């Protein structure tokens, strides 16, 4: 059982891999992508270059499926020494479109938790990625009615959370953030004096990994989001 400070007024939720499955879609698309390029290199070589291009392109294109697609095309051009054909490029674009249209699968207990907490607290979605893509996901999830505000950030740093709290007109110690990423959801909020609950997902995106063990007296870790209630 977790007991939060009585000052909490607003609870923020990350979206991808906190409210619904997301990373498995990228992993499945990645496998099909490697198959398309199998004549040029093995999966490990392709994935290593893809990861590097993704990381570099985040600063240019941000997060989300569209950015992922552009990194796929760039990687294909590099791995093939410019020989990749237009048909294969079209296949990559189709993979991205298919991923965007995949059904939203809520994680266990999510809807009952936000419904219950929404009776006592203001709830907000604080996520990063492509604005249109994230808005569509939330609309299709069936959860939109539970949230007072939706904030789609290009990055989730302490200054980004501070700007969100200013918009919500609350102090840092009145805010609790719930998410699966220590790097994006937990550490920046702790830095500005907020509270955080880490709900680990069964796998962590390579670009969200944090070394070492994170402990803090304003951070809690739970096995299931249901423990929030």
BELHUWO-V626328 format. One record per residue. OMEGA is omega in degrees with one decimal (NA if undefined). D_FIRST is the distance of its C-alpha to the first C-alpha in Angstrom with 1 decimal. Layout:
BEGIN
omega=OMEGA d_first=D_FIRST
omega=OMEGA d_first=D_FIRST
END
This chain:
BEGIN
omega=179.6 d_first=0.0
omega=176.5 d_first=3.8
omega=-177.5 d_first=6.7
omega=174.6 d_first=10.0
omega=-175.8 d_first=13.4
omega=-179.2 d_first=15.0
omega=-176.2 d_first=18.0
omega=178.1 d_first=16.6
omega=-175.4 d_first=19.2
omega=174.8 d_first=19.5
omega=177.9 d_first=17.3
omega=177.7 d_first=19.5
omega=165.2 d_first=19.3
omega=-178.3 d_first=21.4
omega=-174.9 d_first=23.5
omega=177.8 d_first=24.9
omega=169.1 d_first=22.7
omega=176.2 d_first=19.5
omega=-178.3 d_first=20.6
omega=177.5 d_first=23.4
omega=177.7 d_first=25.3
omega=-176.7 d_first=27.8
omega=178.7 d_first=28.6
omega=177.7 d_first=29.9
omega=178.9 d_first=32.5
omega=179.8 d_first=33.8
omega=178.5 d_first=33.9
omega=177.3 d_first=35.8
omega=179.4 d_first=38.2
omega=178.7 d_first=38.6
omega=178.6 d_first=39.8
omega=178.0 d_first=42.3
omega=178.7 d_first=43.4
omega=177.0 d_first=44.2
omega=179.4 d_first=46.2
omega=-176.0 d_first=48.3
omega=-174.0 d_first=49.2
omega=-179.7 d_first=49.6
omega=-176.7 d_first=53.3
omega=-177.4 d_first=52.8
omega=177.5 d_first=50.1
omega=-173.3 d_first=47.4
omega=-176.6 d_first=43.8
omega=179.0 d_first=42.6
omega=179.8 d_first=45.3
omega=-177.0 d_first=44.7
omega=179.1 d_first=40.9
omega=178.3 d_first=41.4
omega=178.8 d_first=43.8
omega=178.9 d_first=41.7
omega=-179.8 d_first=38.6
omega=179.0 d_first=40.9
omega=176.9 d_first=42.4
omega=-177.9 d_first=39.1
omega=-180.0 d_first=37.9
omega=-175.5 d_first=41.2
omega=177.5 d_first=41.4
omega=-180.0 d_first=38.0
omega=-177.9 d_first=39.7
omega=-173.1 d_first=42.5
omega=-176.9 d_first=41.0
omega=-177.2 d_first=37.2
omega=174.6 d_first=34.6
omega=-174.2 d_first=34.8
omega=-179.4 d_first=37.0
omega=176.2 d_first=40.3
omega=178.1 d_first=39.8
omega=179.4 d_first=39.0
omega=179.1 d_first=42.3
omega=176.5 d_first=44.4
omega=176.2 d_first=43.1
omega=-178.4 d_first=44.0
omega=179.0 d_first=47.5
omega=179.6 d_first=48.0
omega=179.6 d_first=46.9
omega=179.5 d_first=49.2
omega=-177.5 d_first=52.1
omega=-175.2 d_first=51.5
omega=-178.6 d_first=50.9
omega=-175.4 d_first=54.0
omega=176.1 d_first=56.2
omega=-175.7 d_first=56.7
omega=-177.8 d_first=57.9
omega=-174.7 d_first=55.0
omega=-176.3 d_first=56.6
omega=178.2 d_first=55.8
omega=179.4 d_first=54.9
omega=176.4 d_first=52.1
omega=178.2 d_first=50.9
omega=177.4 d_first=50.9
omega=178.7 d_first=48.7
omega=177.5 d_first=46.1
omega=177.4 d_first=46.1
omega=177.4 d_first=45.7
omega=179.0 d_first=42.7
omega=178.7 d_first=41.0
omega=179.0 d_first=41.9
omega=-179.5 d_first=40.6
omega=-179.3 d_first=37.2
omega=-176.2 d_first=37.0
omega=-179.2 d_first=37.6
omega=179.0 d_first=35.1
omega=176.1 d_first=32.7
omega=-179.3 d_first=29.3
omega=179.5 d_first=26.7
omega=174.5 d_first=23.2
omega=-175.0 d_first=20.3
omega=174.2 d_first=18.3
omega=-173.4 d_first=16.1
omega=-174.7 d_first=17.4
omega=-179.6 d_first=19.4
omega=179.9 d_first=17.0
omega=-178.7 d_first=14.4
omega=176.9 d_first=17.2
omega=-179.0 d_first=18.7
omega=-177.3 d_first=15.7
omega=179.8 d_first=15.0
omega=178.1 d_first=18.7
omega=-176.3 d_first=19.0
omega=-175.2 d_first=17.5
omega=165.7 d_first=18.2
omega=179.7 d_first=21.1
omega=176.5 d_first=20.5
omega=169.6 d_first=22.8
omega=177.2 d_first=23.7
omega=-173.8 d_first=24.5
omega=175.8 d_first=26.3
omega=-178.7 d_first=29.4
omega=178.6 d_first=32.4
omega=-174.6 d_first=35.4
omega=-177.4 d_first=35.2
omega=-178.4 d_first=36.9
omega=-178.2 d_first=35.0
omega=177.7 d_first=31.5
omega=178.0 d_first=32.6
omega=179.0 d_first=34.0
omega=-178.7 d_first=30.8
omega=179.5 d_first=28.7
omega=-178.2 d_first=31.4
omega=-178.0 d_first=31.5
omega=-175.7 d_first=27.8
omega=-176.3 d_first=27.7
omega=-170.8 d_first=24.9
omega=-175.6 d_first=27.2
omega=-176.5 d_first=27.1
omega=-171.1 d_first=23.4
omega=180.0 d_first=24.2
omega=-174.6 d_first=25.9
omega=176.5 d_first=27.4
omega=179.4 d_first=28.0
omega=176.2 d_first=28.9
omega=-174.9 d_first=30.6
omega=173.0 d_first=31.3
omega=176.3 d_first=33.9
omega=-178.5 d_first=31.7
omega=177.7 d_first=28.2
omega=-177.6 d_first=29.0
omega=-179.5 d_first=27.9
omega=177.9 d_first=31.0
omega=176.4 d_first=30.2
omega=178.6 d_first=26.8
omega=177.7 d_first=28.5
omega=177.5 d_first=31.0
omega=-178.5 d_first=28.4
omega=176.9 d_first=26.8
omega=178.2 d_first=30.4
omega=-178.8 d_first=31.0
omega=179.2 d_first=27.9
omega=176.8 d_first=29.0
omega=175.5 d_first=25.7
omega=-177.4 d_first=25.0
omega=-177.3 d_first=23.1
omega=173.7 d_first=20.3
omega=-174.6 d_first=19.9
omega=175.8 d_first=19.1
omega=179.4 d_first=16.2
omega=179.7 d_first=17.3
omega=-179.9 d_first=15.7
omega=-176.9 d_first=17.9
omega=-175.3 d_first=18.9
omega=175.1 d_first=21.6
omega=-176.0 d_first=21.1
omega=-172.3 d_first=24.7
omega=-172.8 d_first=24.7
omega=-169.9 d_first=21.3
omega=-173.8 d_first=19.6
omega=180.0 d_first=22.3
omega=179.7 d_first=24.5
omega=176.8 d_first=21.8
omega=-178.9 d_first=20.8
omega=-177.9 d_first=24.6
omega=175.1 d_first=25.1
omega=178.5 d_first=22.3
omega=176.9 d_first=19.7
omega=-178.0 d_first=16.0
omega=173.1 d_first=15.0
omega=179.1 d_first=12.6
omega=176.2 d_first=14.4
omega=-174.1 d_first=14.3
omega=171.2 d_first=17.1
omega=-173.3 d_first=19.9
omega=174.4 d_first=21.8
omega=-177.0 d_first=24.7
omega=177.3 d_first=25.4
omega=-175.5 d_first=28.6
omega=-178.0 d_first=31.0
omega=179.8 d_first=31.4
omega=-175.5 d_first=27.6
omega=179.8 d_first=27.2
omega=180.0 d_first=26.3
omega=175.9 d_first=27.4
omega=-178.9 d_first=25.4
omega=179.0 d_first=21.8
omega=176.6 d_first=20.1
omega=-179.4 d_first=17.8
omega=-177.3 d_first=17.3
omega=173.8 d_first=15.4
omega=178.2 d_first=14.9
omega=176.6 d_first=13.8
omega=175.5 d_first=10.6
omega=-179.2 d_first=11.1
omega=177.4 d_first=9.6
omega=-177.5 d_first=11.7
omega=178.6 d_first=11.8
omega=178.4 d_first=11.9
omega=-178.6 d_first=10.5
omega=176.9 d_first=6.9
omega=-178.8 d_first=8.1
omega=NA d_first=8.6
END
